[in-house]
Amino acid sequence: MRRHPDWLKVRIGGGENYSKVKTLLRSAKLHTICEEARCPNIAECFGNGTAVFLLLGDTCTRHCGYCHVTHGTPTVLNPTEPEDIAASVQTLGLKYVVLTSVTRDDLPDGGAGVFSQTIHAIRRTTPETLIEVLIPDFKGDEASLQTVIDAAPDVMNHNIEVVEDLFPHLRPQGSYQRSLQLLSMIKNKTPSIPTKSGLMVGLGESAEQILRTLRDLRKAQVDFLTIGQYLQPTASHAPIQKYYTPLEFLQMKESAVQLGFTHVESGPLVRSSYHAQHALHKDLV
């Protein structure tokens, strides 16, 4: 495990709102990707009273080389999860909520129905809340994707995660082309809903591979983009090959803007849902 450079240091979580969110999540037996993936921004986001809810339990059926989420055989679904999340969104007074999930290849629809149910539950309790979904690839199943689209989230996100050449080693159960096709399908079906994707760097990719990935995402008509530094969660995960400087992240952002992305978050600590609300409404903090 390499020592991080100074620009990657973050404060430890604390404060009244941080404790409030943690307590509420535990009492409702809910999961967040913030905790499961050891997000470096958890202190800031929880401190601001925001969280990214993790649907479909906390166990993923896939095993990606960079991810800290538990993998293995998932447990049965919690039938009250959509309503529990909606109640938590209401209690926290969230103006913008992100719904994501572990990948559940064991489910016939990949969990798309739970995404839909949760969106509808939030709409019933807090109709003014904006909803972003960060979905798995559903193994490319169009019917599952349509189930989520029909629930009408405000933003649809699917992360490409890494450059194409790293997929076989780091995402062996995923497919670079399948992810691009999913993003294209979303935009073709619902041109009015902004699409979004995220890329991690520092895993051994080249500058040309990064640029090629950005071009591919724009060809898929992706609107919003996040670029962040990969941080090795444990010694058993893929090692960090390079620490990009803040200047290099700025240069990547400039390249992305020139390619036509309408909103770009690029920085060492940027994660897919960091400042997610800014892309739609910059006054929501």
C-alpha positions in Angstrom: 0.0 0.0 0.0 1.6 3.3 -1.2 1.6 6.4 0.9 -0.8 9.0 -0.6 0.5 12.4 -1.7 -0.6 15.5 0.3 -3.4 16.5 -2.0 -5.3 13.2 -1.3 -5.5 13.8 2.5 -9.1 14.2 3.8 -10.5 15.0 7.2 -12.0 12.2 9.4 -15.8 12.2 9.6 -17.5 13.9 12.5 -20.0 16.5 13.5 -23.8 16.5 14.2 -25.0 15.9 10.7 -22.4 13.1 10.1 -23.6 11.3 13.3 -27.3 11.9 12.4 -26.9 10.3 8.9 -24.9 7.3 10.3 -27.5 6.7 13.1 -30.5 7.0 10.7 -28.9 4.5 8.2 -28.2 2.0 11.0 -31.6 2.3 12.5 -33.3 1.7 9.1 -30.8 -1.1 8.3 -29.9 0.7 5.0 -26.6 0.6 3.1 -24.7 3.3 1.3 -22.0 3.1 -1.3 -20.3 5.9 0.7 -19.5 3.4 3.4 -19.2 0.1 1.4 -16.7 1.6 -1.1 -14.8 3.6 1.5 -15.4 6.9 -0.3 -12.9 9.6 0.7 -15.7 12.2 0.6 -17.9 10.5 3.2 -17.1 13.2 5.9 -18.1 16.0 3.6 -21.2 14.4 2.2 -22.5 13.0 5.5 -21.7 16.3 7.1 -23.9 18.0 4.6 -26.7 15.6 5.3 -26.4 13.7 2.0 -25.8 10.0 1.1 -25.9 7.7 -1.9 -28.2 4.8 -1.1 -27.2 1.3 -2.0 -30.0 -0.9 -3.2 -30.3 -4.7 -3.3 -28.3 -5.4 -0.2 -24.5 -5.1 0.3 -23.2 -8.2 -1.5 -22.3 -8.0 -5.2 -22.3 -11.0 -7.6 -19.3 -9.6 -9.5 -15.7 -9.3 -8.3 -13.9 -6.3 -9.7 -10.3 -5.9 -8.9 -10.6 -2.3 -7.6 -13.9 -2.5 -5.6 -14.2 -2.8 -1.8 -17.9 -3.8 -1.9 -18.4 -7.3 -0.5 -18.8 -9.9 -3.2 -20.3 -13.4 -3.0 -23.7 -14.9 -2.8 -26.3 -12.2 -1.9 -29.0 -12.5 0.7 -32.7 -12.2 -0.1 -34.0 -8.8 -0.9 -35.5 -6.6 1.7 -39.2 -6.1 0.7 -39.5 -2.8 2.5 -36.2 -1.2 1.2 -37.9 1.2 -1.3 -40.2 2.6 1.5 -37.4 2.6 4.0 -35.2 4.7 1.7 -38.1 7.1 0.9 -38.7 7.6 4.6 -35.0 8.3 5.2 -34.9 10.8 2.3 -37.8 12.6 3.8 -36.3 12.6 7.3 -33.0 14.0 6.1 -34.8 16.6 3.9 -32.7 15.7 0.8 -33.1 17.9 -2.3 -31.1 15.5 -4.4 -30.7 11.8 -3.9 -28.6 9.2 -5.7 -29.7 5.6 -5.9 -27.1 2.9 -6.8 -26.8 -0.8 -6.2 -24.6 -3.8 -6.1 -24.7 -5.9 -9.3 -27.2 -8.7 -8.9 -26.8 -11.0 -11.8 -28.7 -13.6 -9.8 -32.0 -11.6 -10.3 -34.0 -12.0 -13.5 -34.2 -8.3 -14.0 -30.9 -7.4 -12.4 -32.8 -5.5 -9.7 -34.4 -3.0 -12.1 -37.7 -3.4 -10.4 -36.4 -2.3 -7.1 -34.9 0.8 -8.7 -38.3 1.6 -10.1 -40.1 0.9 -6.8 -37.7 3.1 -4.9 -38.0 6.0 -7.4 -41.8 5.8 -7.1 -41.7 5.6 -3.3 -39.6 8.8 -3.1 -41.8 10.6 -5.6 -44.8 9.8 -3.3 -43.2 11.1 -0.1 -41.0 14.0 -1.4 -42.0 14.8 -5.0 -39.7 17.8 -5.1 -36.6 15.6 -4.5 -34.4 15.2 -7.7 -33.3 11.6 -8.2 -30.2 10.3 -10.0 -29.8 6.6 -10.5 -26.4 4.9 -10.9 -27.3 1.6 -12.5 -25.4 -1.7 -13.3 -25.3 -2.9 -16.9 -28.2 -5.4 -16.4 -26.1 -7.7 -18.6 -27.4 -5.5 -21.5 -31.0 -6.5 -21.0 -33.2 -3.9 -22.7 -36.3 -4.7 -20.7 -34.6 -4.2 -17.4 -33.3 -0.8 -18.6 -36.7 0.2 -19.8 -38.1 -0.6 -16.3 -35.8 2.1 -14.8 -36.4 4.6 -17.6 -40.2 4.3 -17.2 -39.8 5.4 -13.6 -38.5 8.7 -14.9 -35.4 9.5 -12.8 -33.9 13.0 -13.4 -30.4 11.7 -14.3 -29.3 8.2 -15.5 -25.7 7.2 -14.6 -23.7 4.2 -15.6 -20.0 4.2 -14.9 -17.5 3.0 -17.5 -15.0 2.8 -14.5 -11.8 2.0 -16.4 -10.4 2.2 -19.9 -11.2 -0.6 -22.3 -7.8 -2.4 -22.2 -8.1 -2.8 -18.4 -11.5 -4.5 -18.5 -10.3 -8.1 -18.9 -8.1 -7.9 -15.8 -10.1 -5.5 -13.6 -13.7 -6.0 -14.7 -13.8 -9.6 -16.1 -17.6 -10.0 -15.7 -18.2 -6.6 -17.3 -17.9 -5.4 -20.9 -16.7 -2.0 -22.1 -18.7 -2.2 -25.3 -21.8 -3.3 -23.4 -21.5 -0.4 -21.1 -21.2 2.0 -24.0 -24.2 0.4 -25.7 -26.3 0.8 -22.5 -25.5 4.5 -22.3 -26.4 5.0 -26.0 -29.6 3.1 -25.5 -30.6 5.4 -22.6 -30.1 8.5 -24.7 -31.8 7.0 -27.7 -34.9 6.0 -25.7 -35.1 9.2 -23.6 -33.2 12.2 -25.1 -34.5 14.5 -22.5 -32.9 12.7 -19.5 -29.2 13.6 -19.0 -26.8 10.7 -19.0 -23.7 10.4 -16.9 -20.6 8.2 -16.6 -17.5 8.0 -14.4 -13.9 7.0 -15.0 -11.2 6.1 -12.5 -7.5 6.7 -13.3 -4.3 5.5 -11.8 -4.6 1.8 -12.7 -2.1 1.8 -15.4 -3.9 3.5 -18.3 -2.1 5.8 -20.8 -3.1 9.4 -21.7 -4.2 8.2 -25.1 -6.4 5.5 -23.6 -8.0 8.1 -21.3 -8.7 10.4 -24.3 -10.1 7.5 -26.3 -12.5 6.6 -23.5 -13.7 10.2 -23.3 -14.3 10.2 -27.0 -16.2 6.9 -26.8 -18.4 8.3 -24.0 -19.2 11.3 -26.1 -20.1 9.1 -29.1 -22.5 7.4 -26.7 -24.0 10.9 -26.1 -23.1 11.0 -22.4 -23.7 14.5 -21.0 -22.1 14.5 -17.5 -18.7 13.1 -16.6 -16.7 12.4 -13.5 -13.0 11.6 -13.4 -11.2 10.6 -10.1 -8.1 9.0 -8.7 -8.2 5.3 -7.9 -7.3 4.6 -4.3 -6.4 1.1 -3.4 -8.8 0.0 -0.6 -6.8 -2.9 0.7 -3.5 -4.7 -0.1 -5.4 -7.5 -1.9 -6.9 -5.0 -4.4 -5.3 -3.8 -7.6 -2.3 -1.6 -6.8 -2.1 2.1 -7.7 0.1 2.6 -10.8 0.1 6.4 -10.8 -1.0 9.4 -8.7 -2.3 12.1 -11.0 -1.7 15.7 -9.9 -4.5 18.3 -9.5 -3.1 20.0 -12.7 -3.4 16.8 -14.7 -7.0 16.4 -13.5 -7.6 20.0 -14.7 -6.1 19.1 -18.1 -8.4 16.1 -18.3 -11.4 18.3 -17.5 -10.4 20.7 -20.2 -10.2 17.9 -22.8 -13.6 16.6 -21.7 -15.2 20.1 -22.0 -13.7 20.5 -25.5 -15.2 17.1 -26.5 -18.7 18.5 -25.6 -19.5 17.2 -22.1 -21.9 19.7 -20.5 -20.7 19.1 -16.9 -17.4 17.7 -15.7 -16.1 17.0 -12.2 -12.5 16.0 -12.4 -10.1 15.8 -9.4 -8.1 13.5 -7.2 -11.0 12.9 -4.7 -13.9 13.1 -7.2 -16.2 10.1 -7.2 -19.2 9.4 -9.3 -21.7 11.0 -7.0 -19.6 13.8 -5.7 -21.4 17.2 -6.1 -23.8 15.2 -8.3 -26.5 17.9 -7.8 -24.4 20.6 -9.4 -24.8 19.3 -12.9 -28.5 20.0 -12.8 -28.9 22.8 -10.2 -25.8 24.6 -9.1 -27.8 26.3 -6.3 -28.4 22.9 -4.6 -25.5 22.5 -2.1 
